[in-house]
Amino acid sequence: MKTVHIRSLYFLIFLYTTILTLFIGISFGWILQNSFINLLASYFPTELPNPGFYPLVVTCLTAFICQMGFIYPHILKLLSISPMRVLKDSISFNQQSISVLLAGLLAFYALLYLYTEQPILSFIIFAGVTGLSIIGIGSIYLLLGSNGLGLGATSSVKLAFSELRRRRVGNSFQIFAFTVAIGLTLITFSASQNLLGSWQNSIPEDSPNNFAINITKEDKESMEVFLKENSIEPTQFFPVVNASLNKLNGNDENLSERNFNITWIGDLPAQNEIIEGSWFSDTTENGISLSDEISERYSLKLGDEVTIRVESKVIKTFIQSIRTVNWDSFSPNFFVIGHPSLFEDIPSTYITSFYIPSEKQDKAAEMMRKFRTVSVFSIEELIKQVKEIISQVTKALNSILFLTCLSSLFLAFSALQDGFSTRRHQSAILRTLGAQHNLIKNSSLIEFSLLGLISGILGALLSSVGVYFIETQVFETTPNLYLEMWILGPIIGLVIVSGLCFYLIKGVVKKSPKELFN
């Protein structure tokens, strides 16, 4: 049969396989998506729209990239190998193997970009996974020594290390596959068990759950007394006005179509941190402090001259500092804070927040009856609903975790099964020369247990890096070190890889050398 016919035959086989896989995958994904929608439907105000064709396009592109990047290059490589080299078992890692590796890496980056749509983030993930794989390859290449078959090995340990040395290249690719599988599994596990829980636990039990607005200057002191009598501690009473912010510096430019709620206080509020400039002082001229979000959005920098329009009054000032704001603090926060001297004689209302325990919830209603102009609204129900959503999302993530574990198991099994095809021939030679079943079986278990252990450690490192970026970039919380991942990673690698090895090696040692040679 001609090479072109063989190439076409394999291409058609993989094309049919891809179409069948797409059909099964899309059907299963549709069922899974509907299950998640039904799980969370009660938390959405309207019916969710259909996903459209974009997920189908992404799915088809994923299959195409996988075929062209991971499978087709191997077919081209195999077609270039002469039958004599196969019969002599002289296939080695050469320049064409490097081309196959580069095609796989390019496909890996293409998949990352397809799903993230961010080239920098894709490169960071790509570099991280590749770097960890290089560490794994280096850990194997540190086991220098003979490249022989291991005929001089008289113990399982010696034979195992001899095989590790001889199969450095193949083992490196297996470590790469195991590392990615274990790392993704641990990231999904951490997302379902730790990340959402840590965000939920980051909300203190006594966080303010009520806000009071439209407090007049006349009611402020009376309300402070009322709260004190009922053992309710407010965060702080902030004066508030609705104003527009305009940039001077040669032109009077309106920075936003909407106005801001602006306050003025002498002390830096809690959960705020100055990152540029300095806070207000009694010894220098004072201006305003902006949040870093507003500074970036409207290209404002330290020292810029601005005007604040409060109804018919215009206040000319400058940007004295830029600060970060913790918007998760459940306390009143402001984009713009001015010095009190800038807002003298400007009428305002006040806003505050406070925690009312469940047994005192009637005090909120009593407060509104006593202070007619004050509006009190509770965010207790909102917090409860958010926690319920987190609980439902955790259930959905557990389903994703199960699928990830299942996919990782298949990936590990296929990687091991590919390596065992050559071990059948080697096992036949060793047993013909007098090697015992236990020697071959135990050496294989030791070899793959070590590979699983290395992959588990690297998978834990990969998951730690991934979780760090999720915590800092997605949840914007303080990153934590999850020791359980460093415990689970090596255990998963050791148990899964050695378990699959034990299953596969049984089929090798049970057969006679004659059966294996045939």
Secondary structure, DSSP 4 states (H G I P E B T S, - for coil): --HHHHHHHHHHHHHHHHHHHHHHHHHHHHHHHHHHHHHHGGGSSSPPPP--SHHHHHHHHHHHHHIIIIIHHHHHHHHTS-HHHHHHT-----HHHHHHHHHHHHHHHHHHHHHH--HHHHHHHHHHHHHHHHHHHHHHHTS----S-STT--SHHHHHHHHHHHTHHHHHHHHHHHHHHHHHHHHHHHIIIIIHHHHHHTS-TT---EEEEEE-HHHHHHHHHHHHHTT--BS--EEEEEEEEEE-TTS-EE--SS-EEEEE-SSPPTTEEEEEE----SSS---EEEEHHHHHHTT--TT-EEEEEETTEEEEEEEEEEEEE-TTSSS---SEEE-GGGGTT---EEEEEE---GGGTHHHHHHHHHSTT-EEEE-HHHHHHHHHHHHHHHHHHHHHHHHHHHHHHHHHHHHHHHHHHHHHHHHHHHHHTT--HHHHHHHHHHHHHHHHHHHHHHHHHHHHHHHHHIIIIIS-------HHHHHHHHHHHHHHHHHHHHHHHHHHHTS-HHHHH-
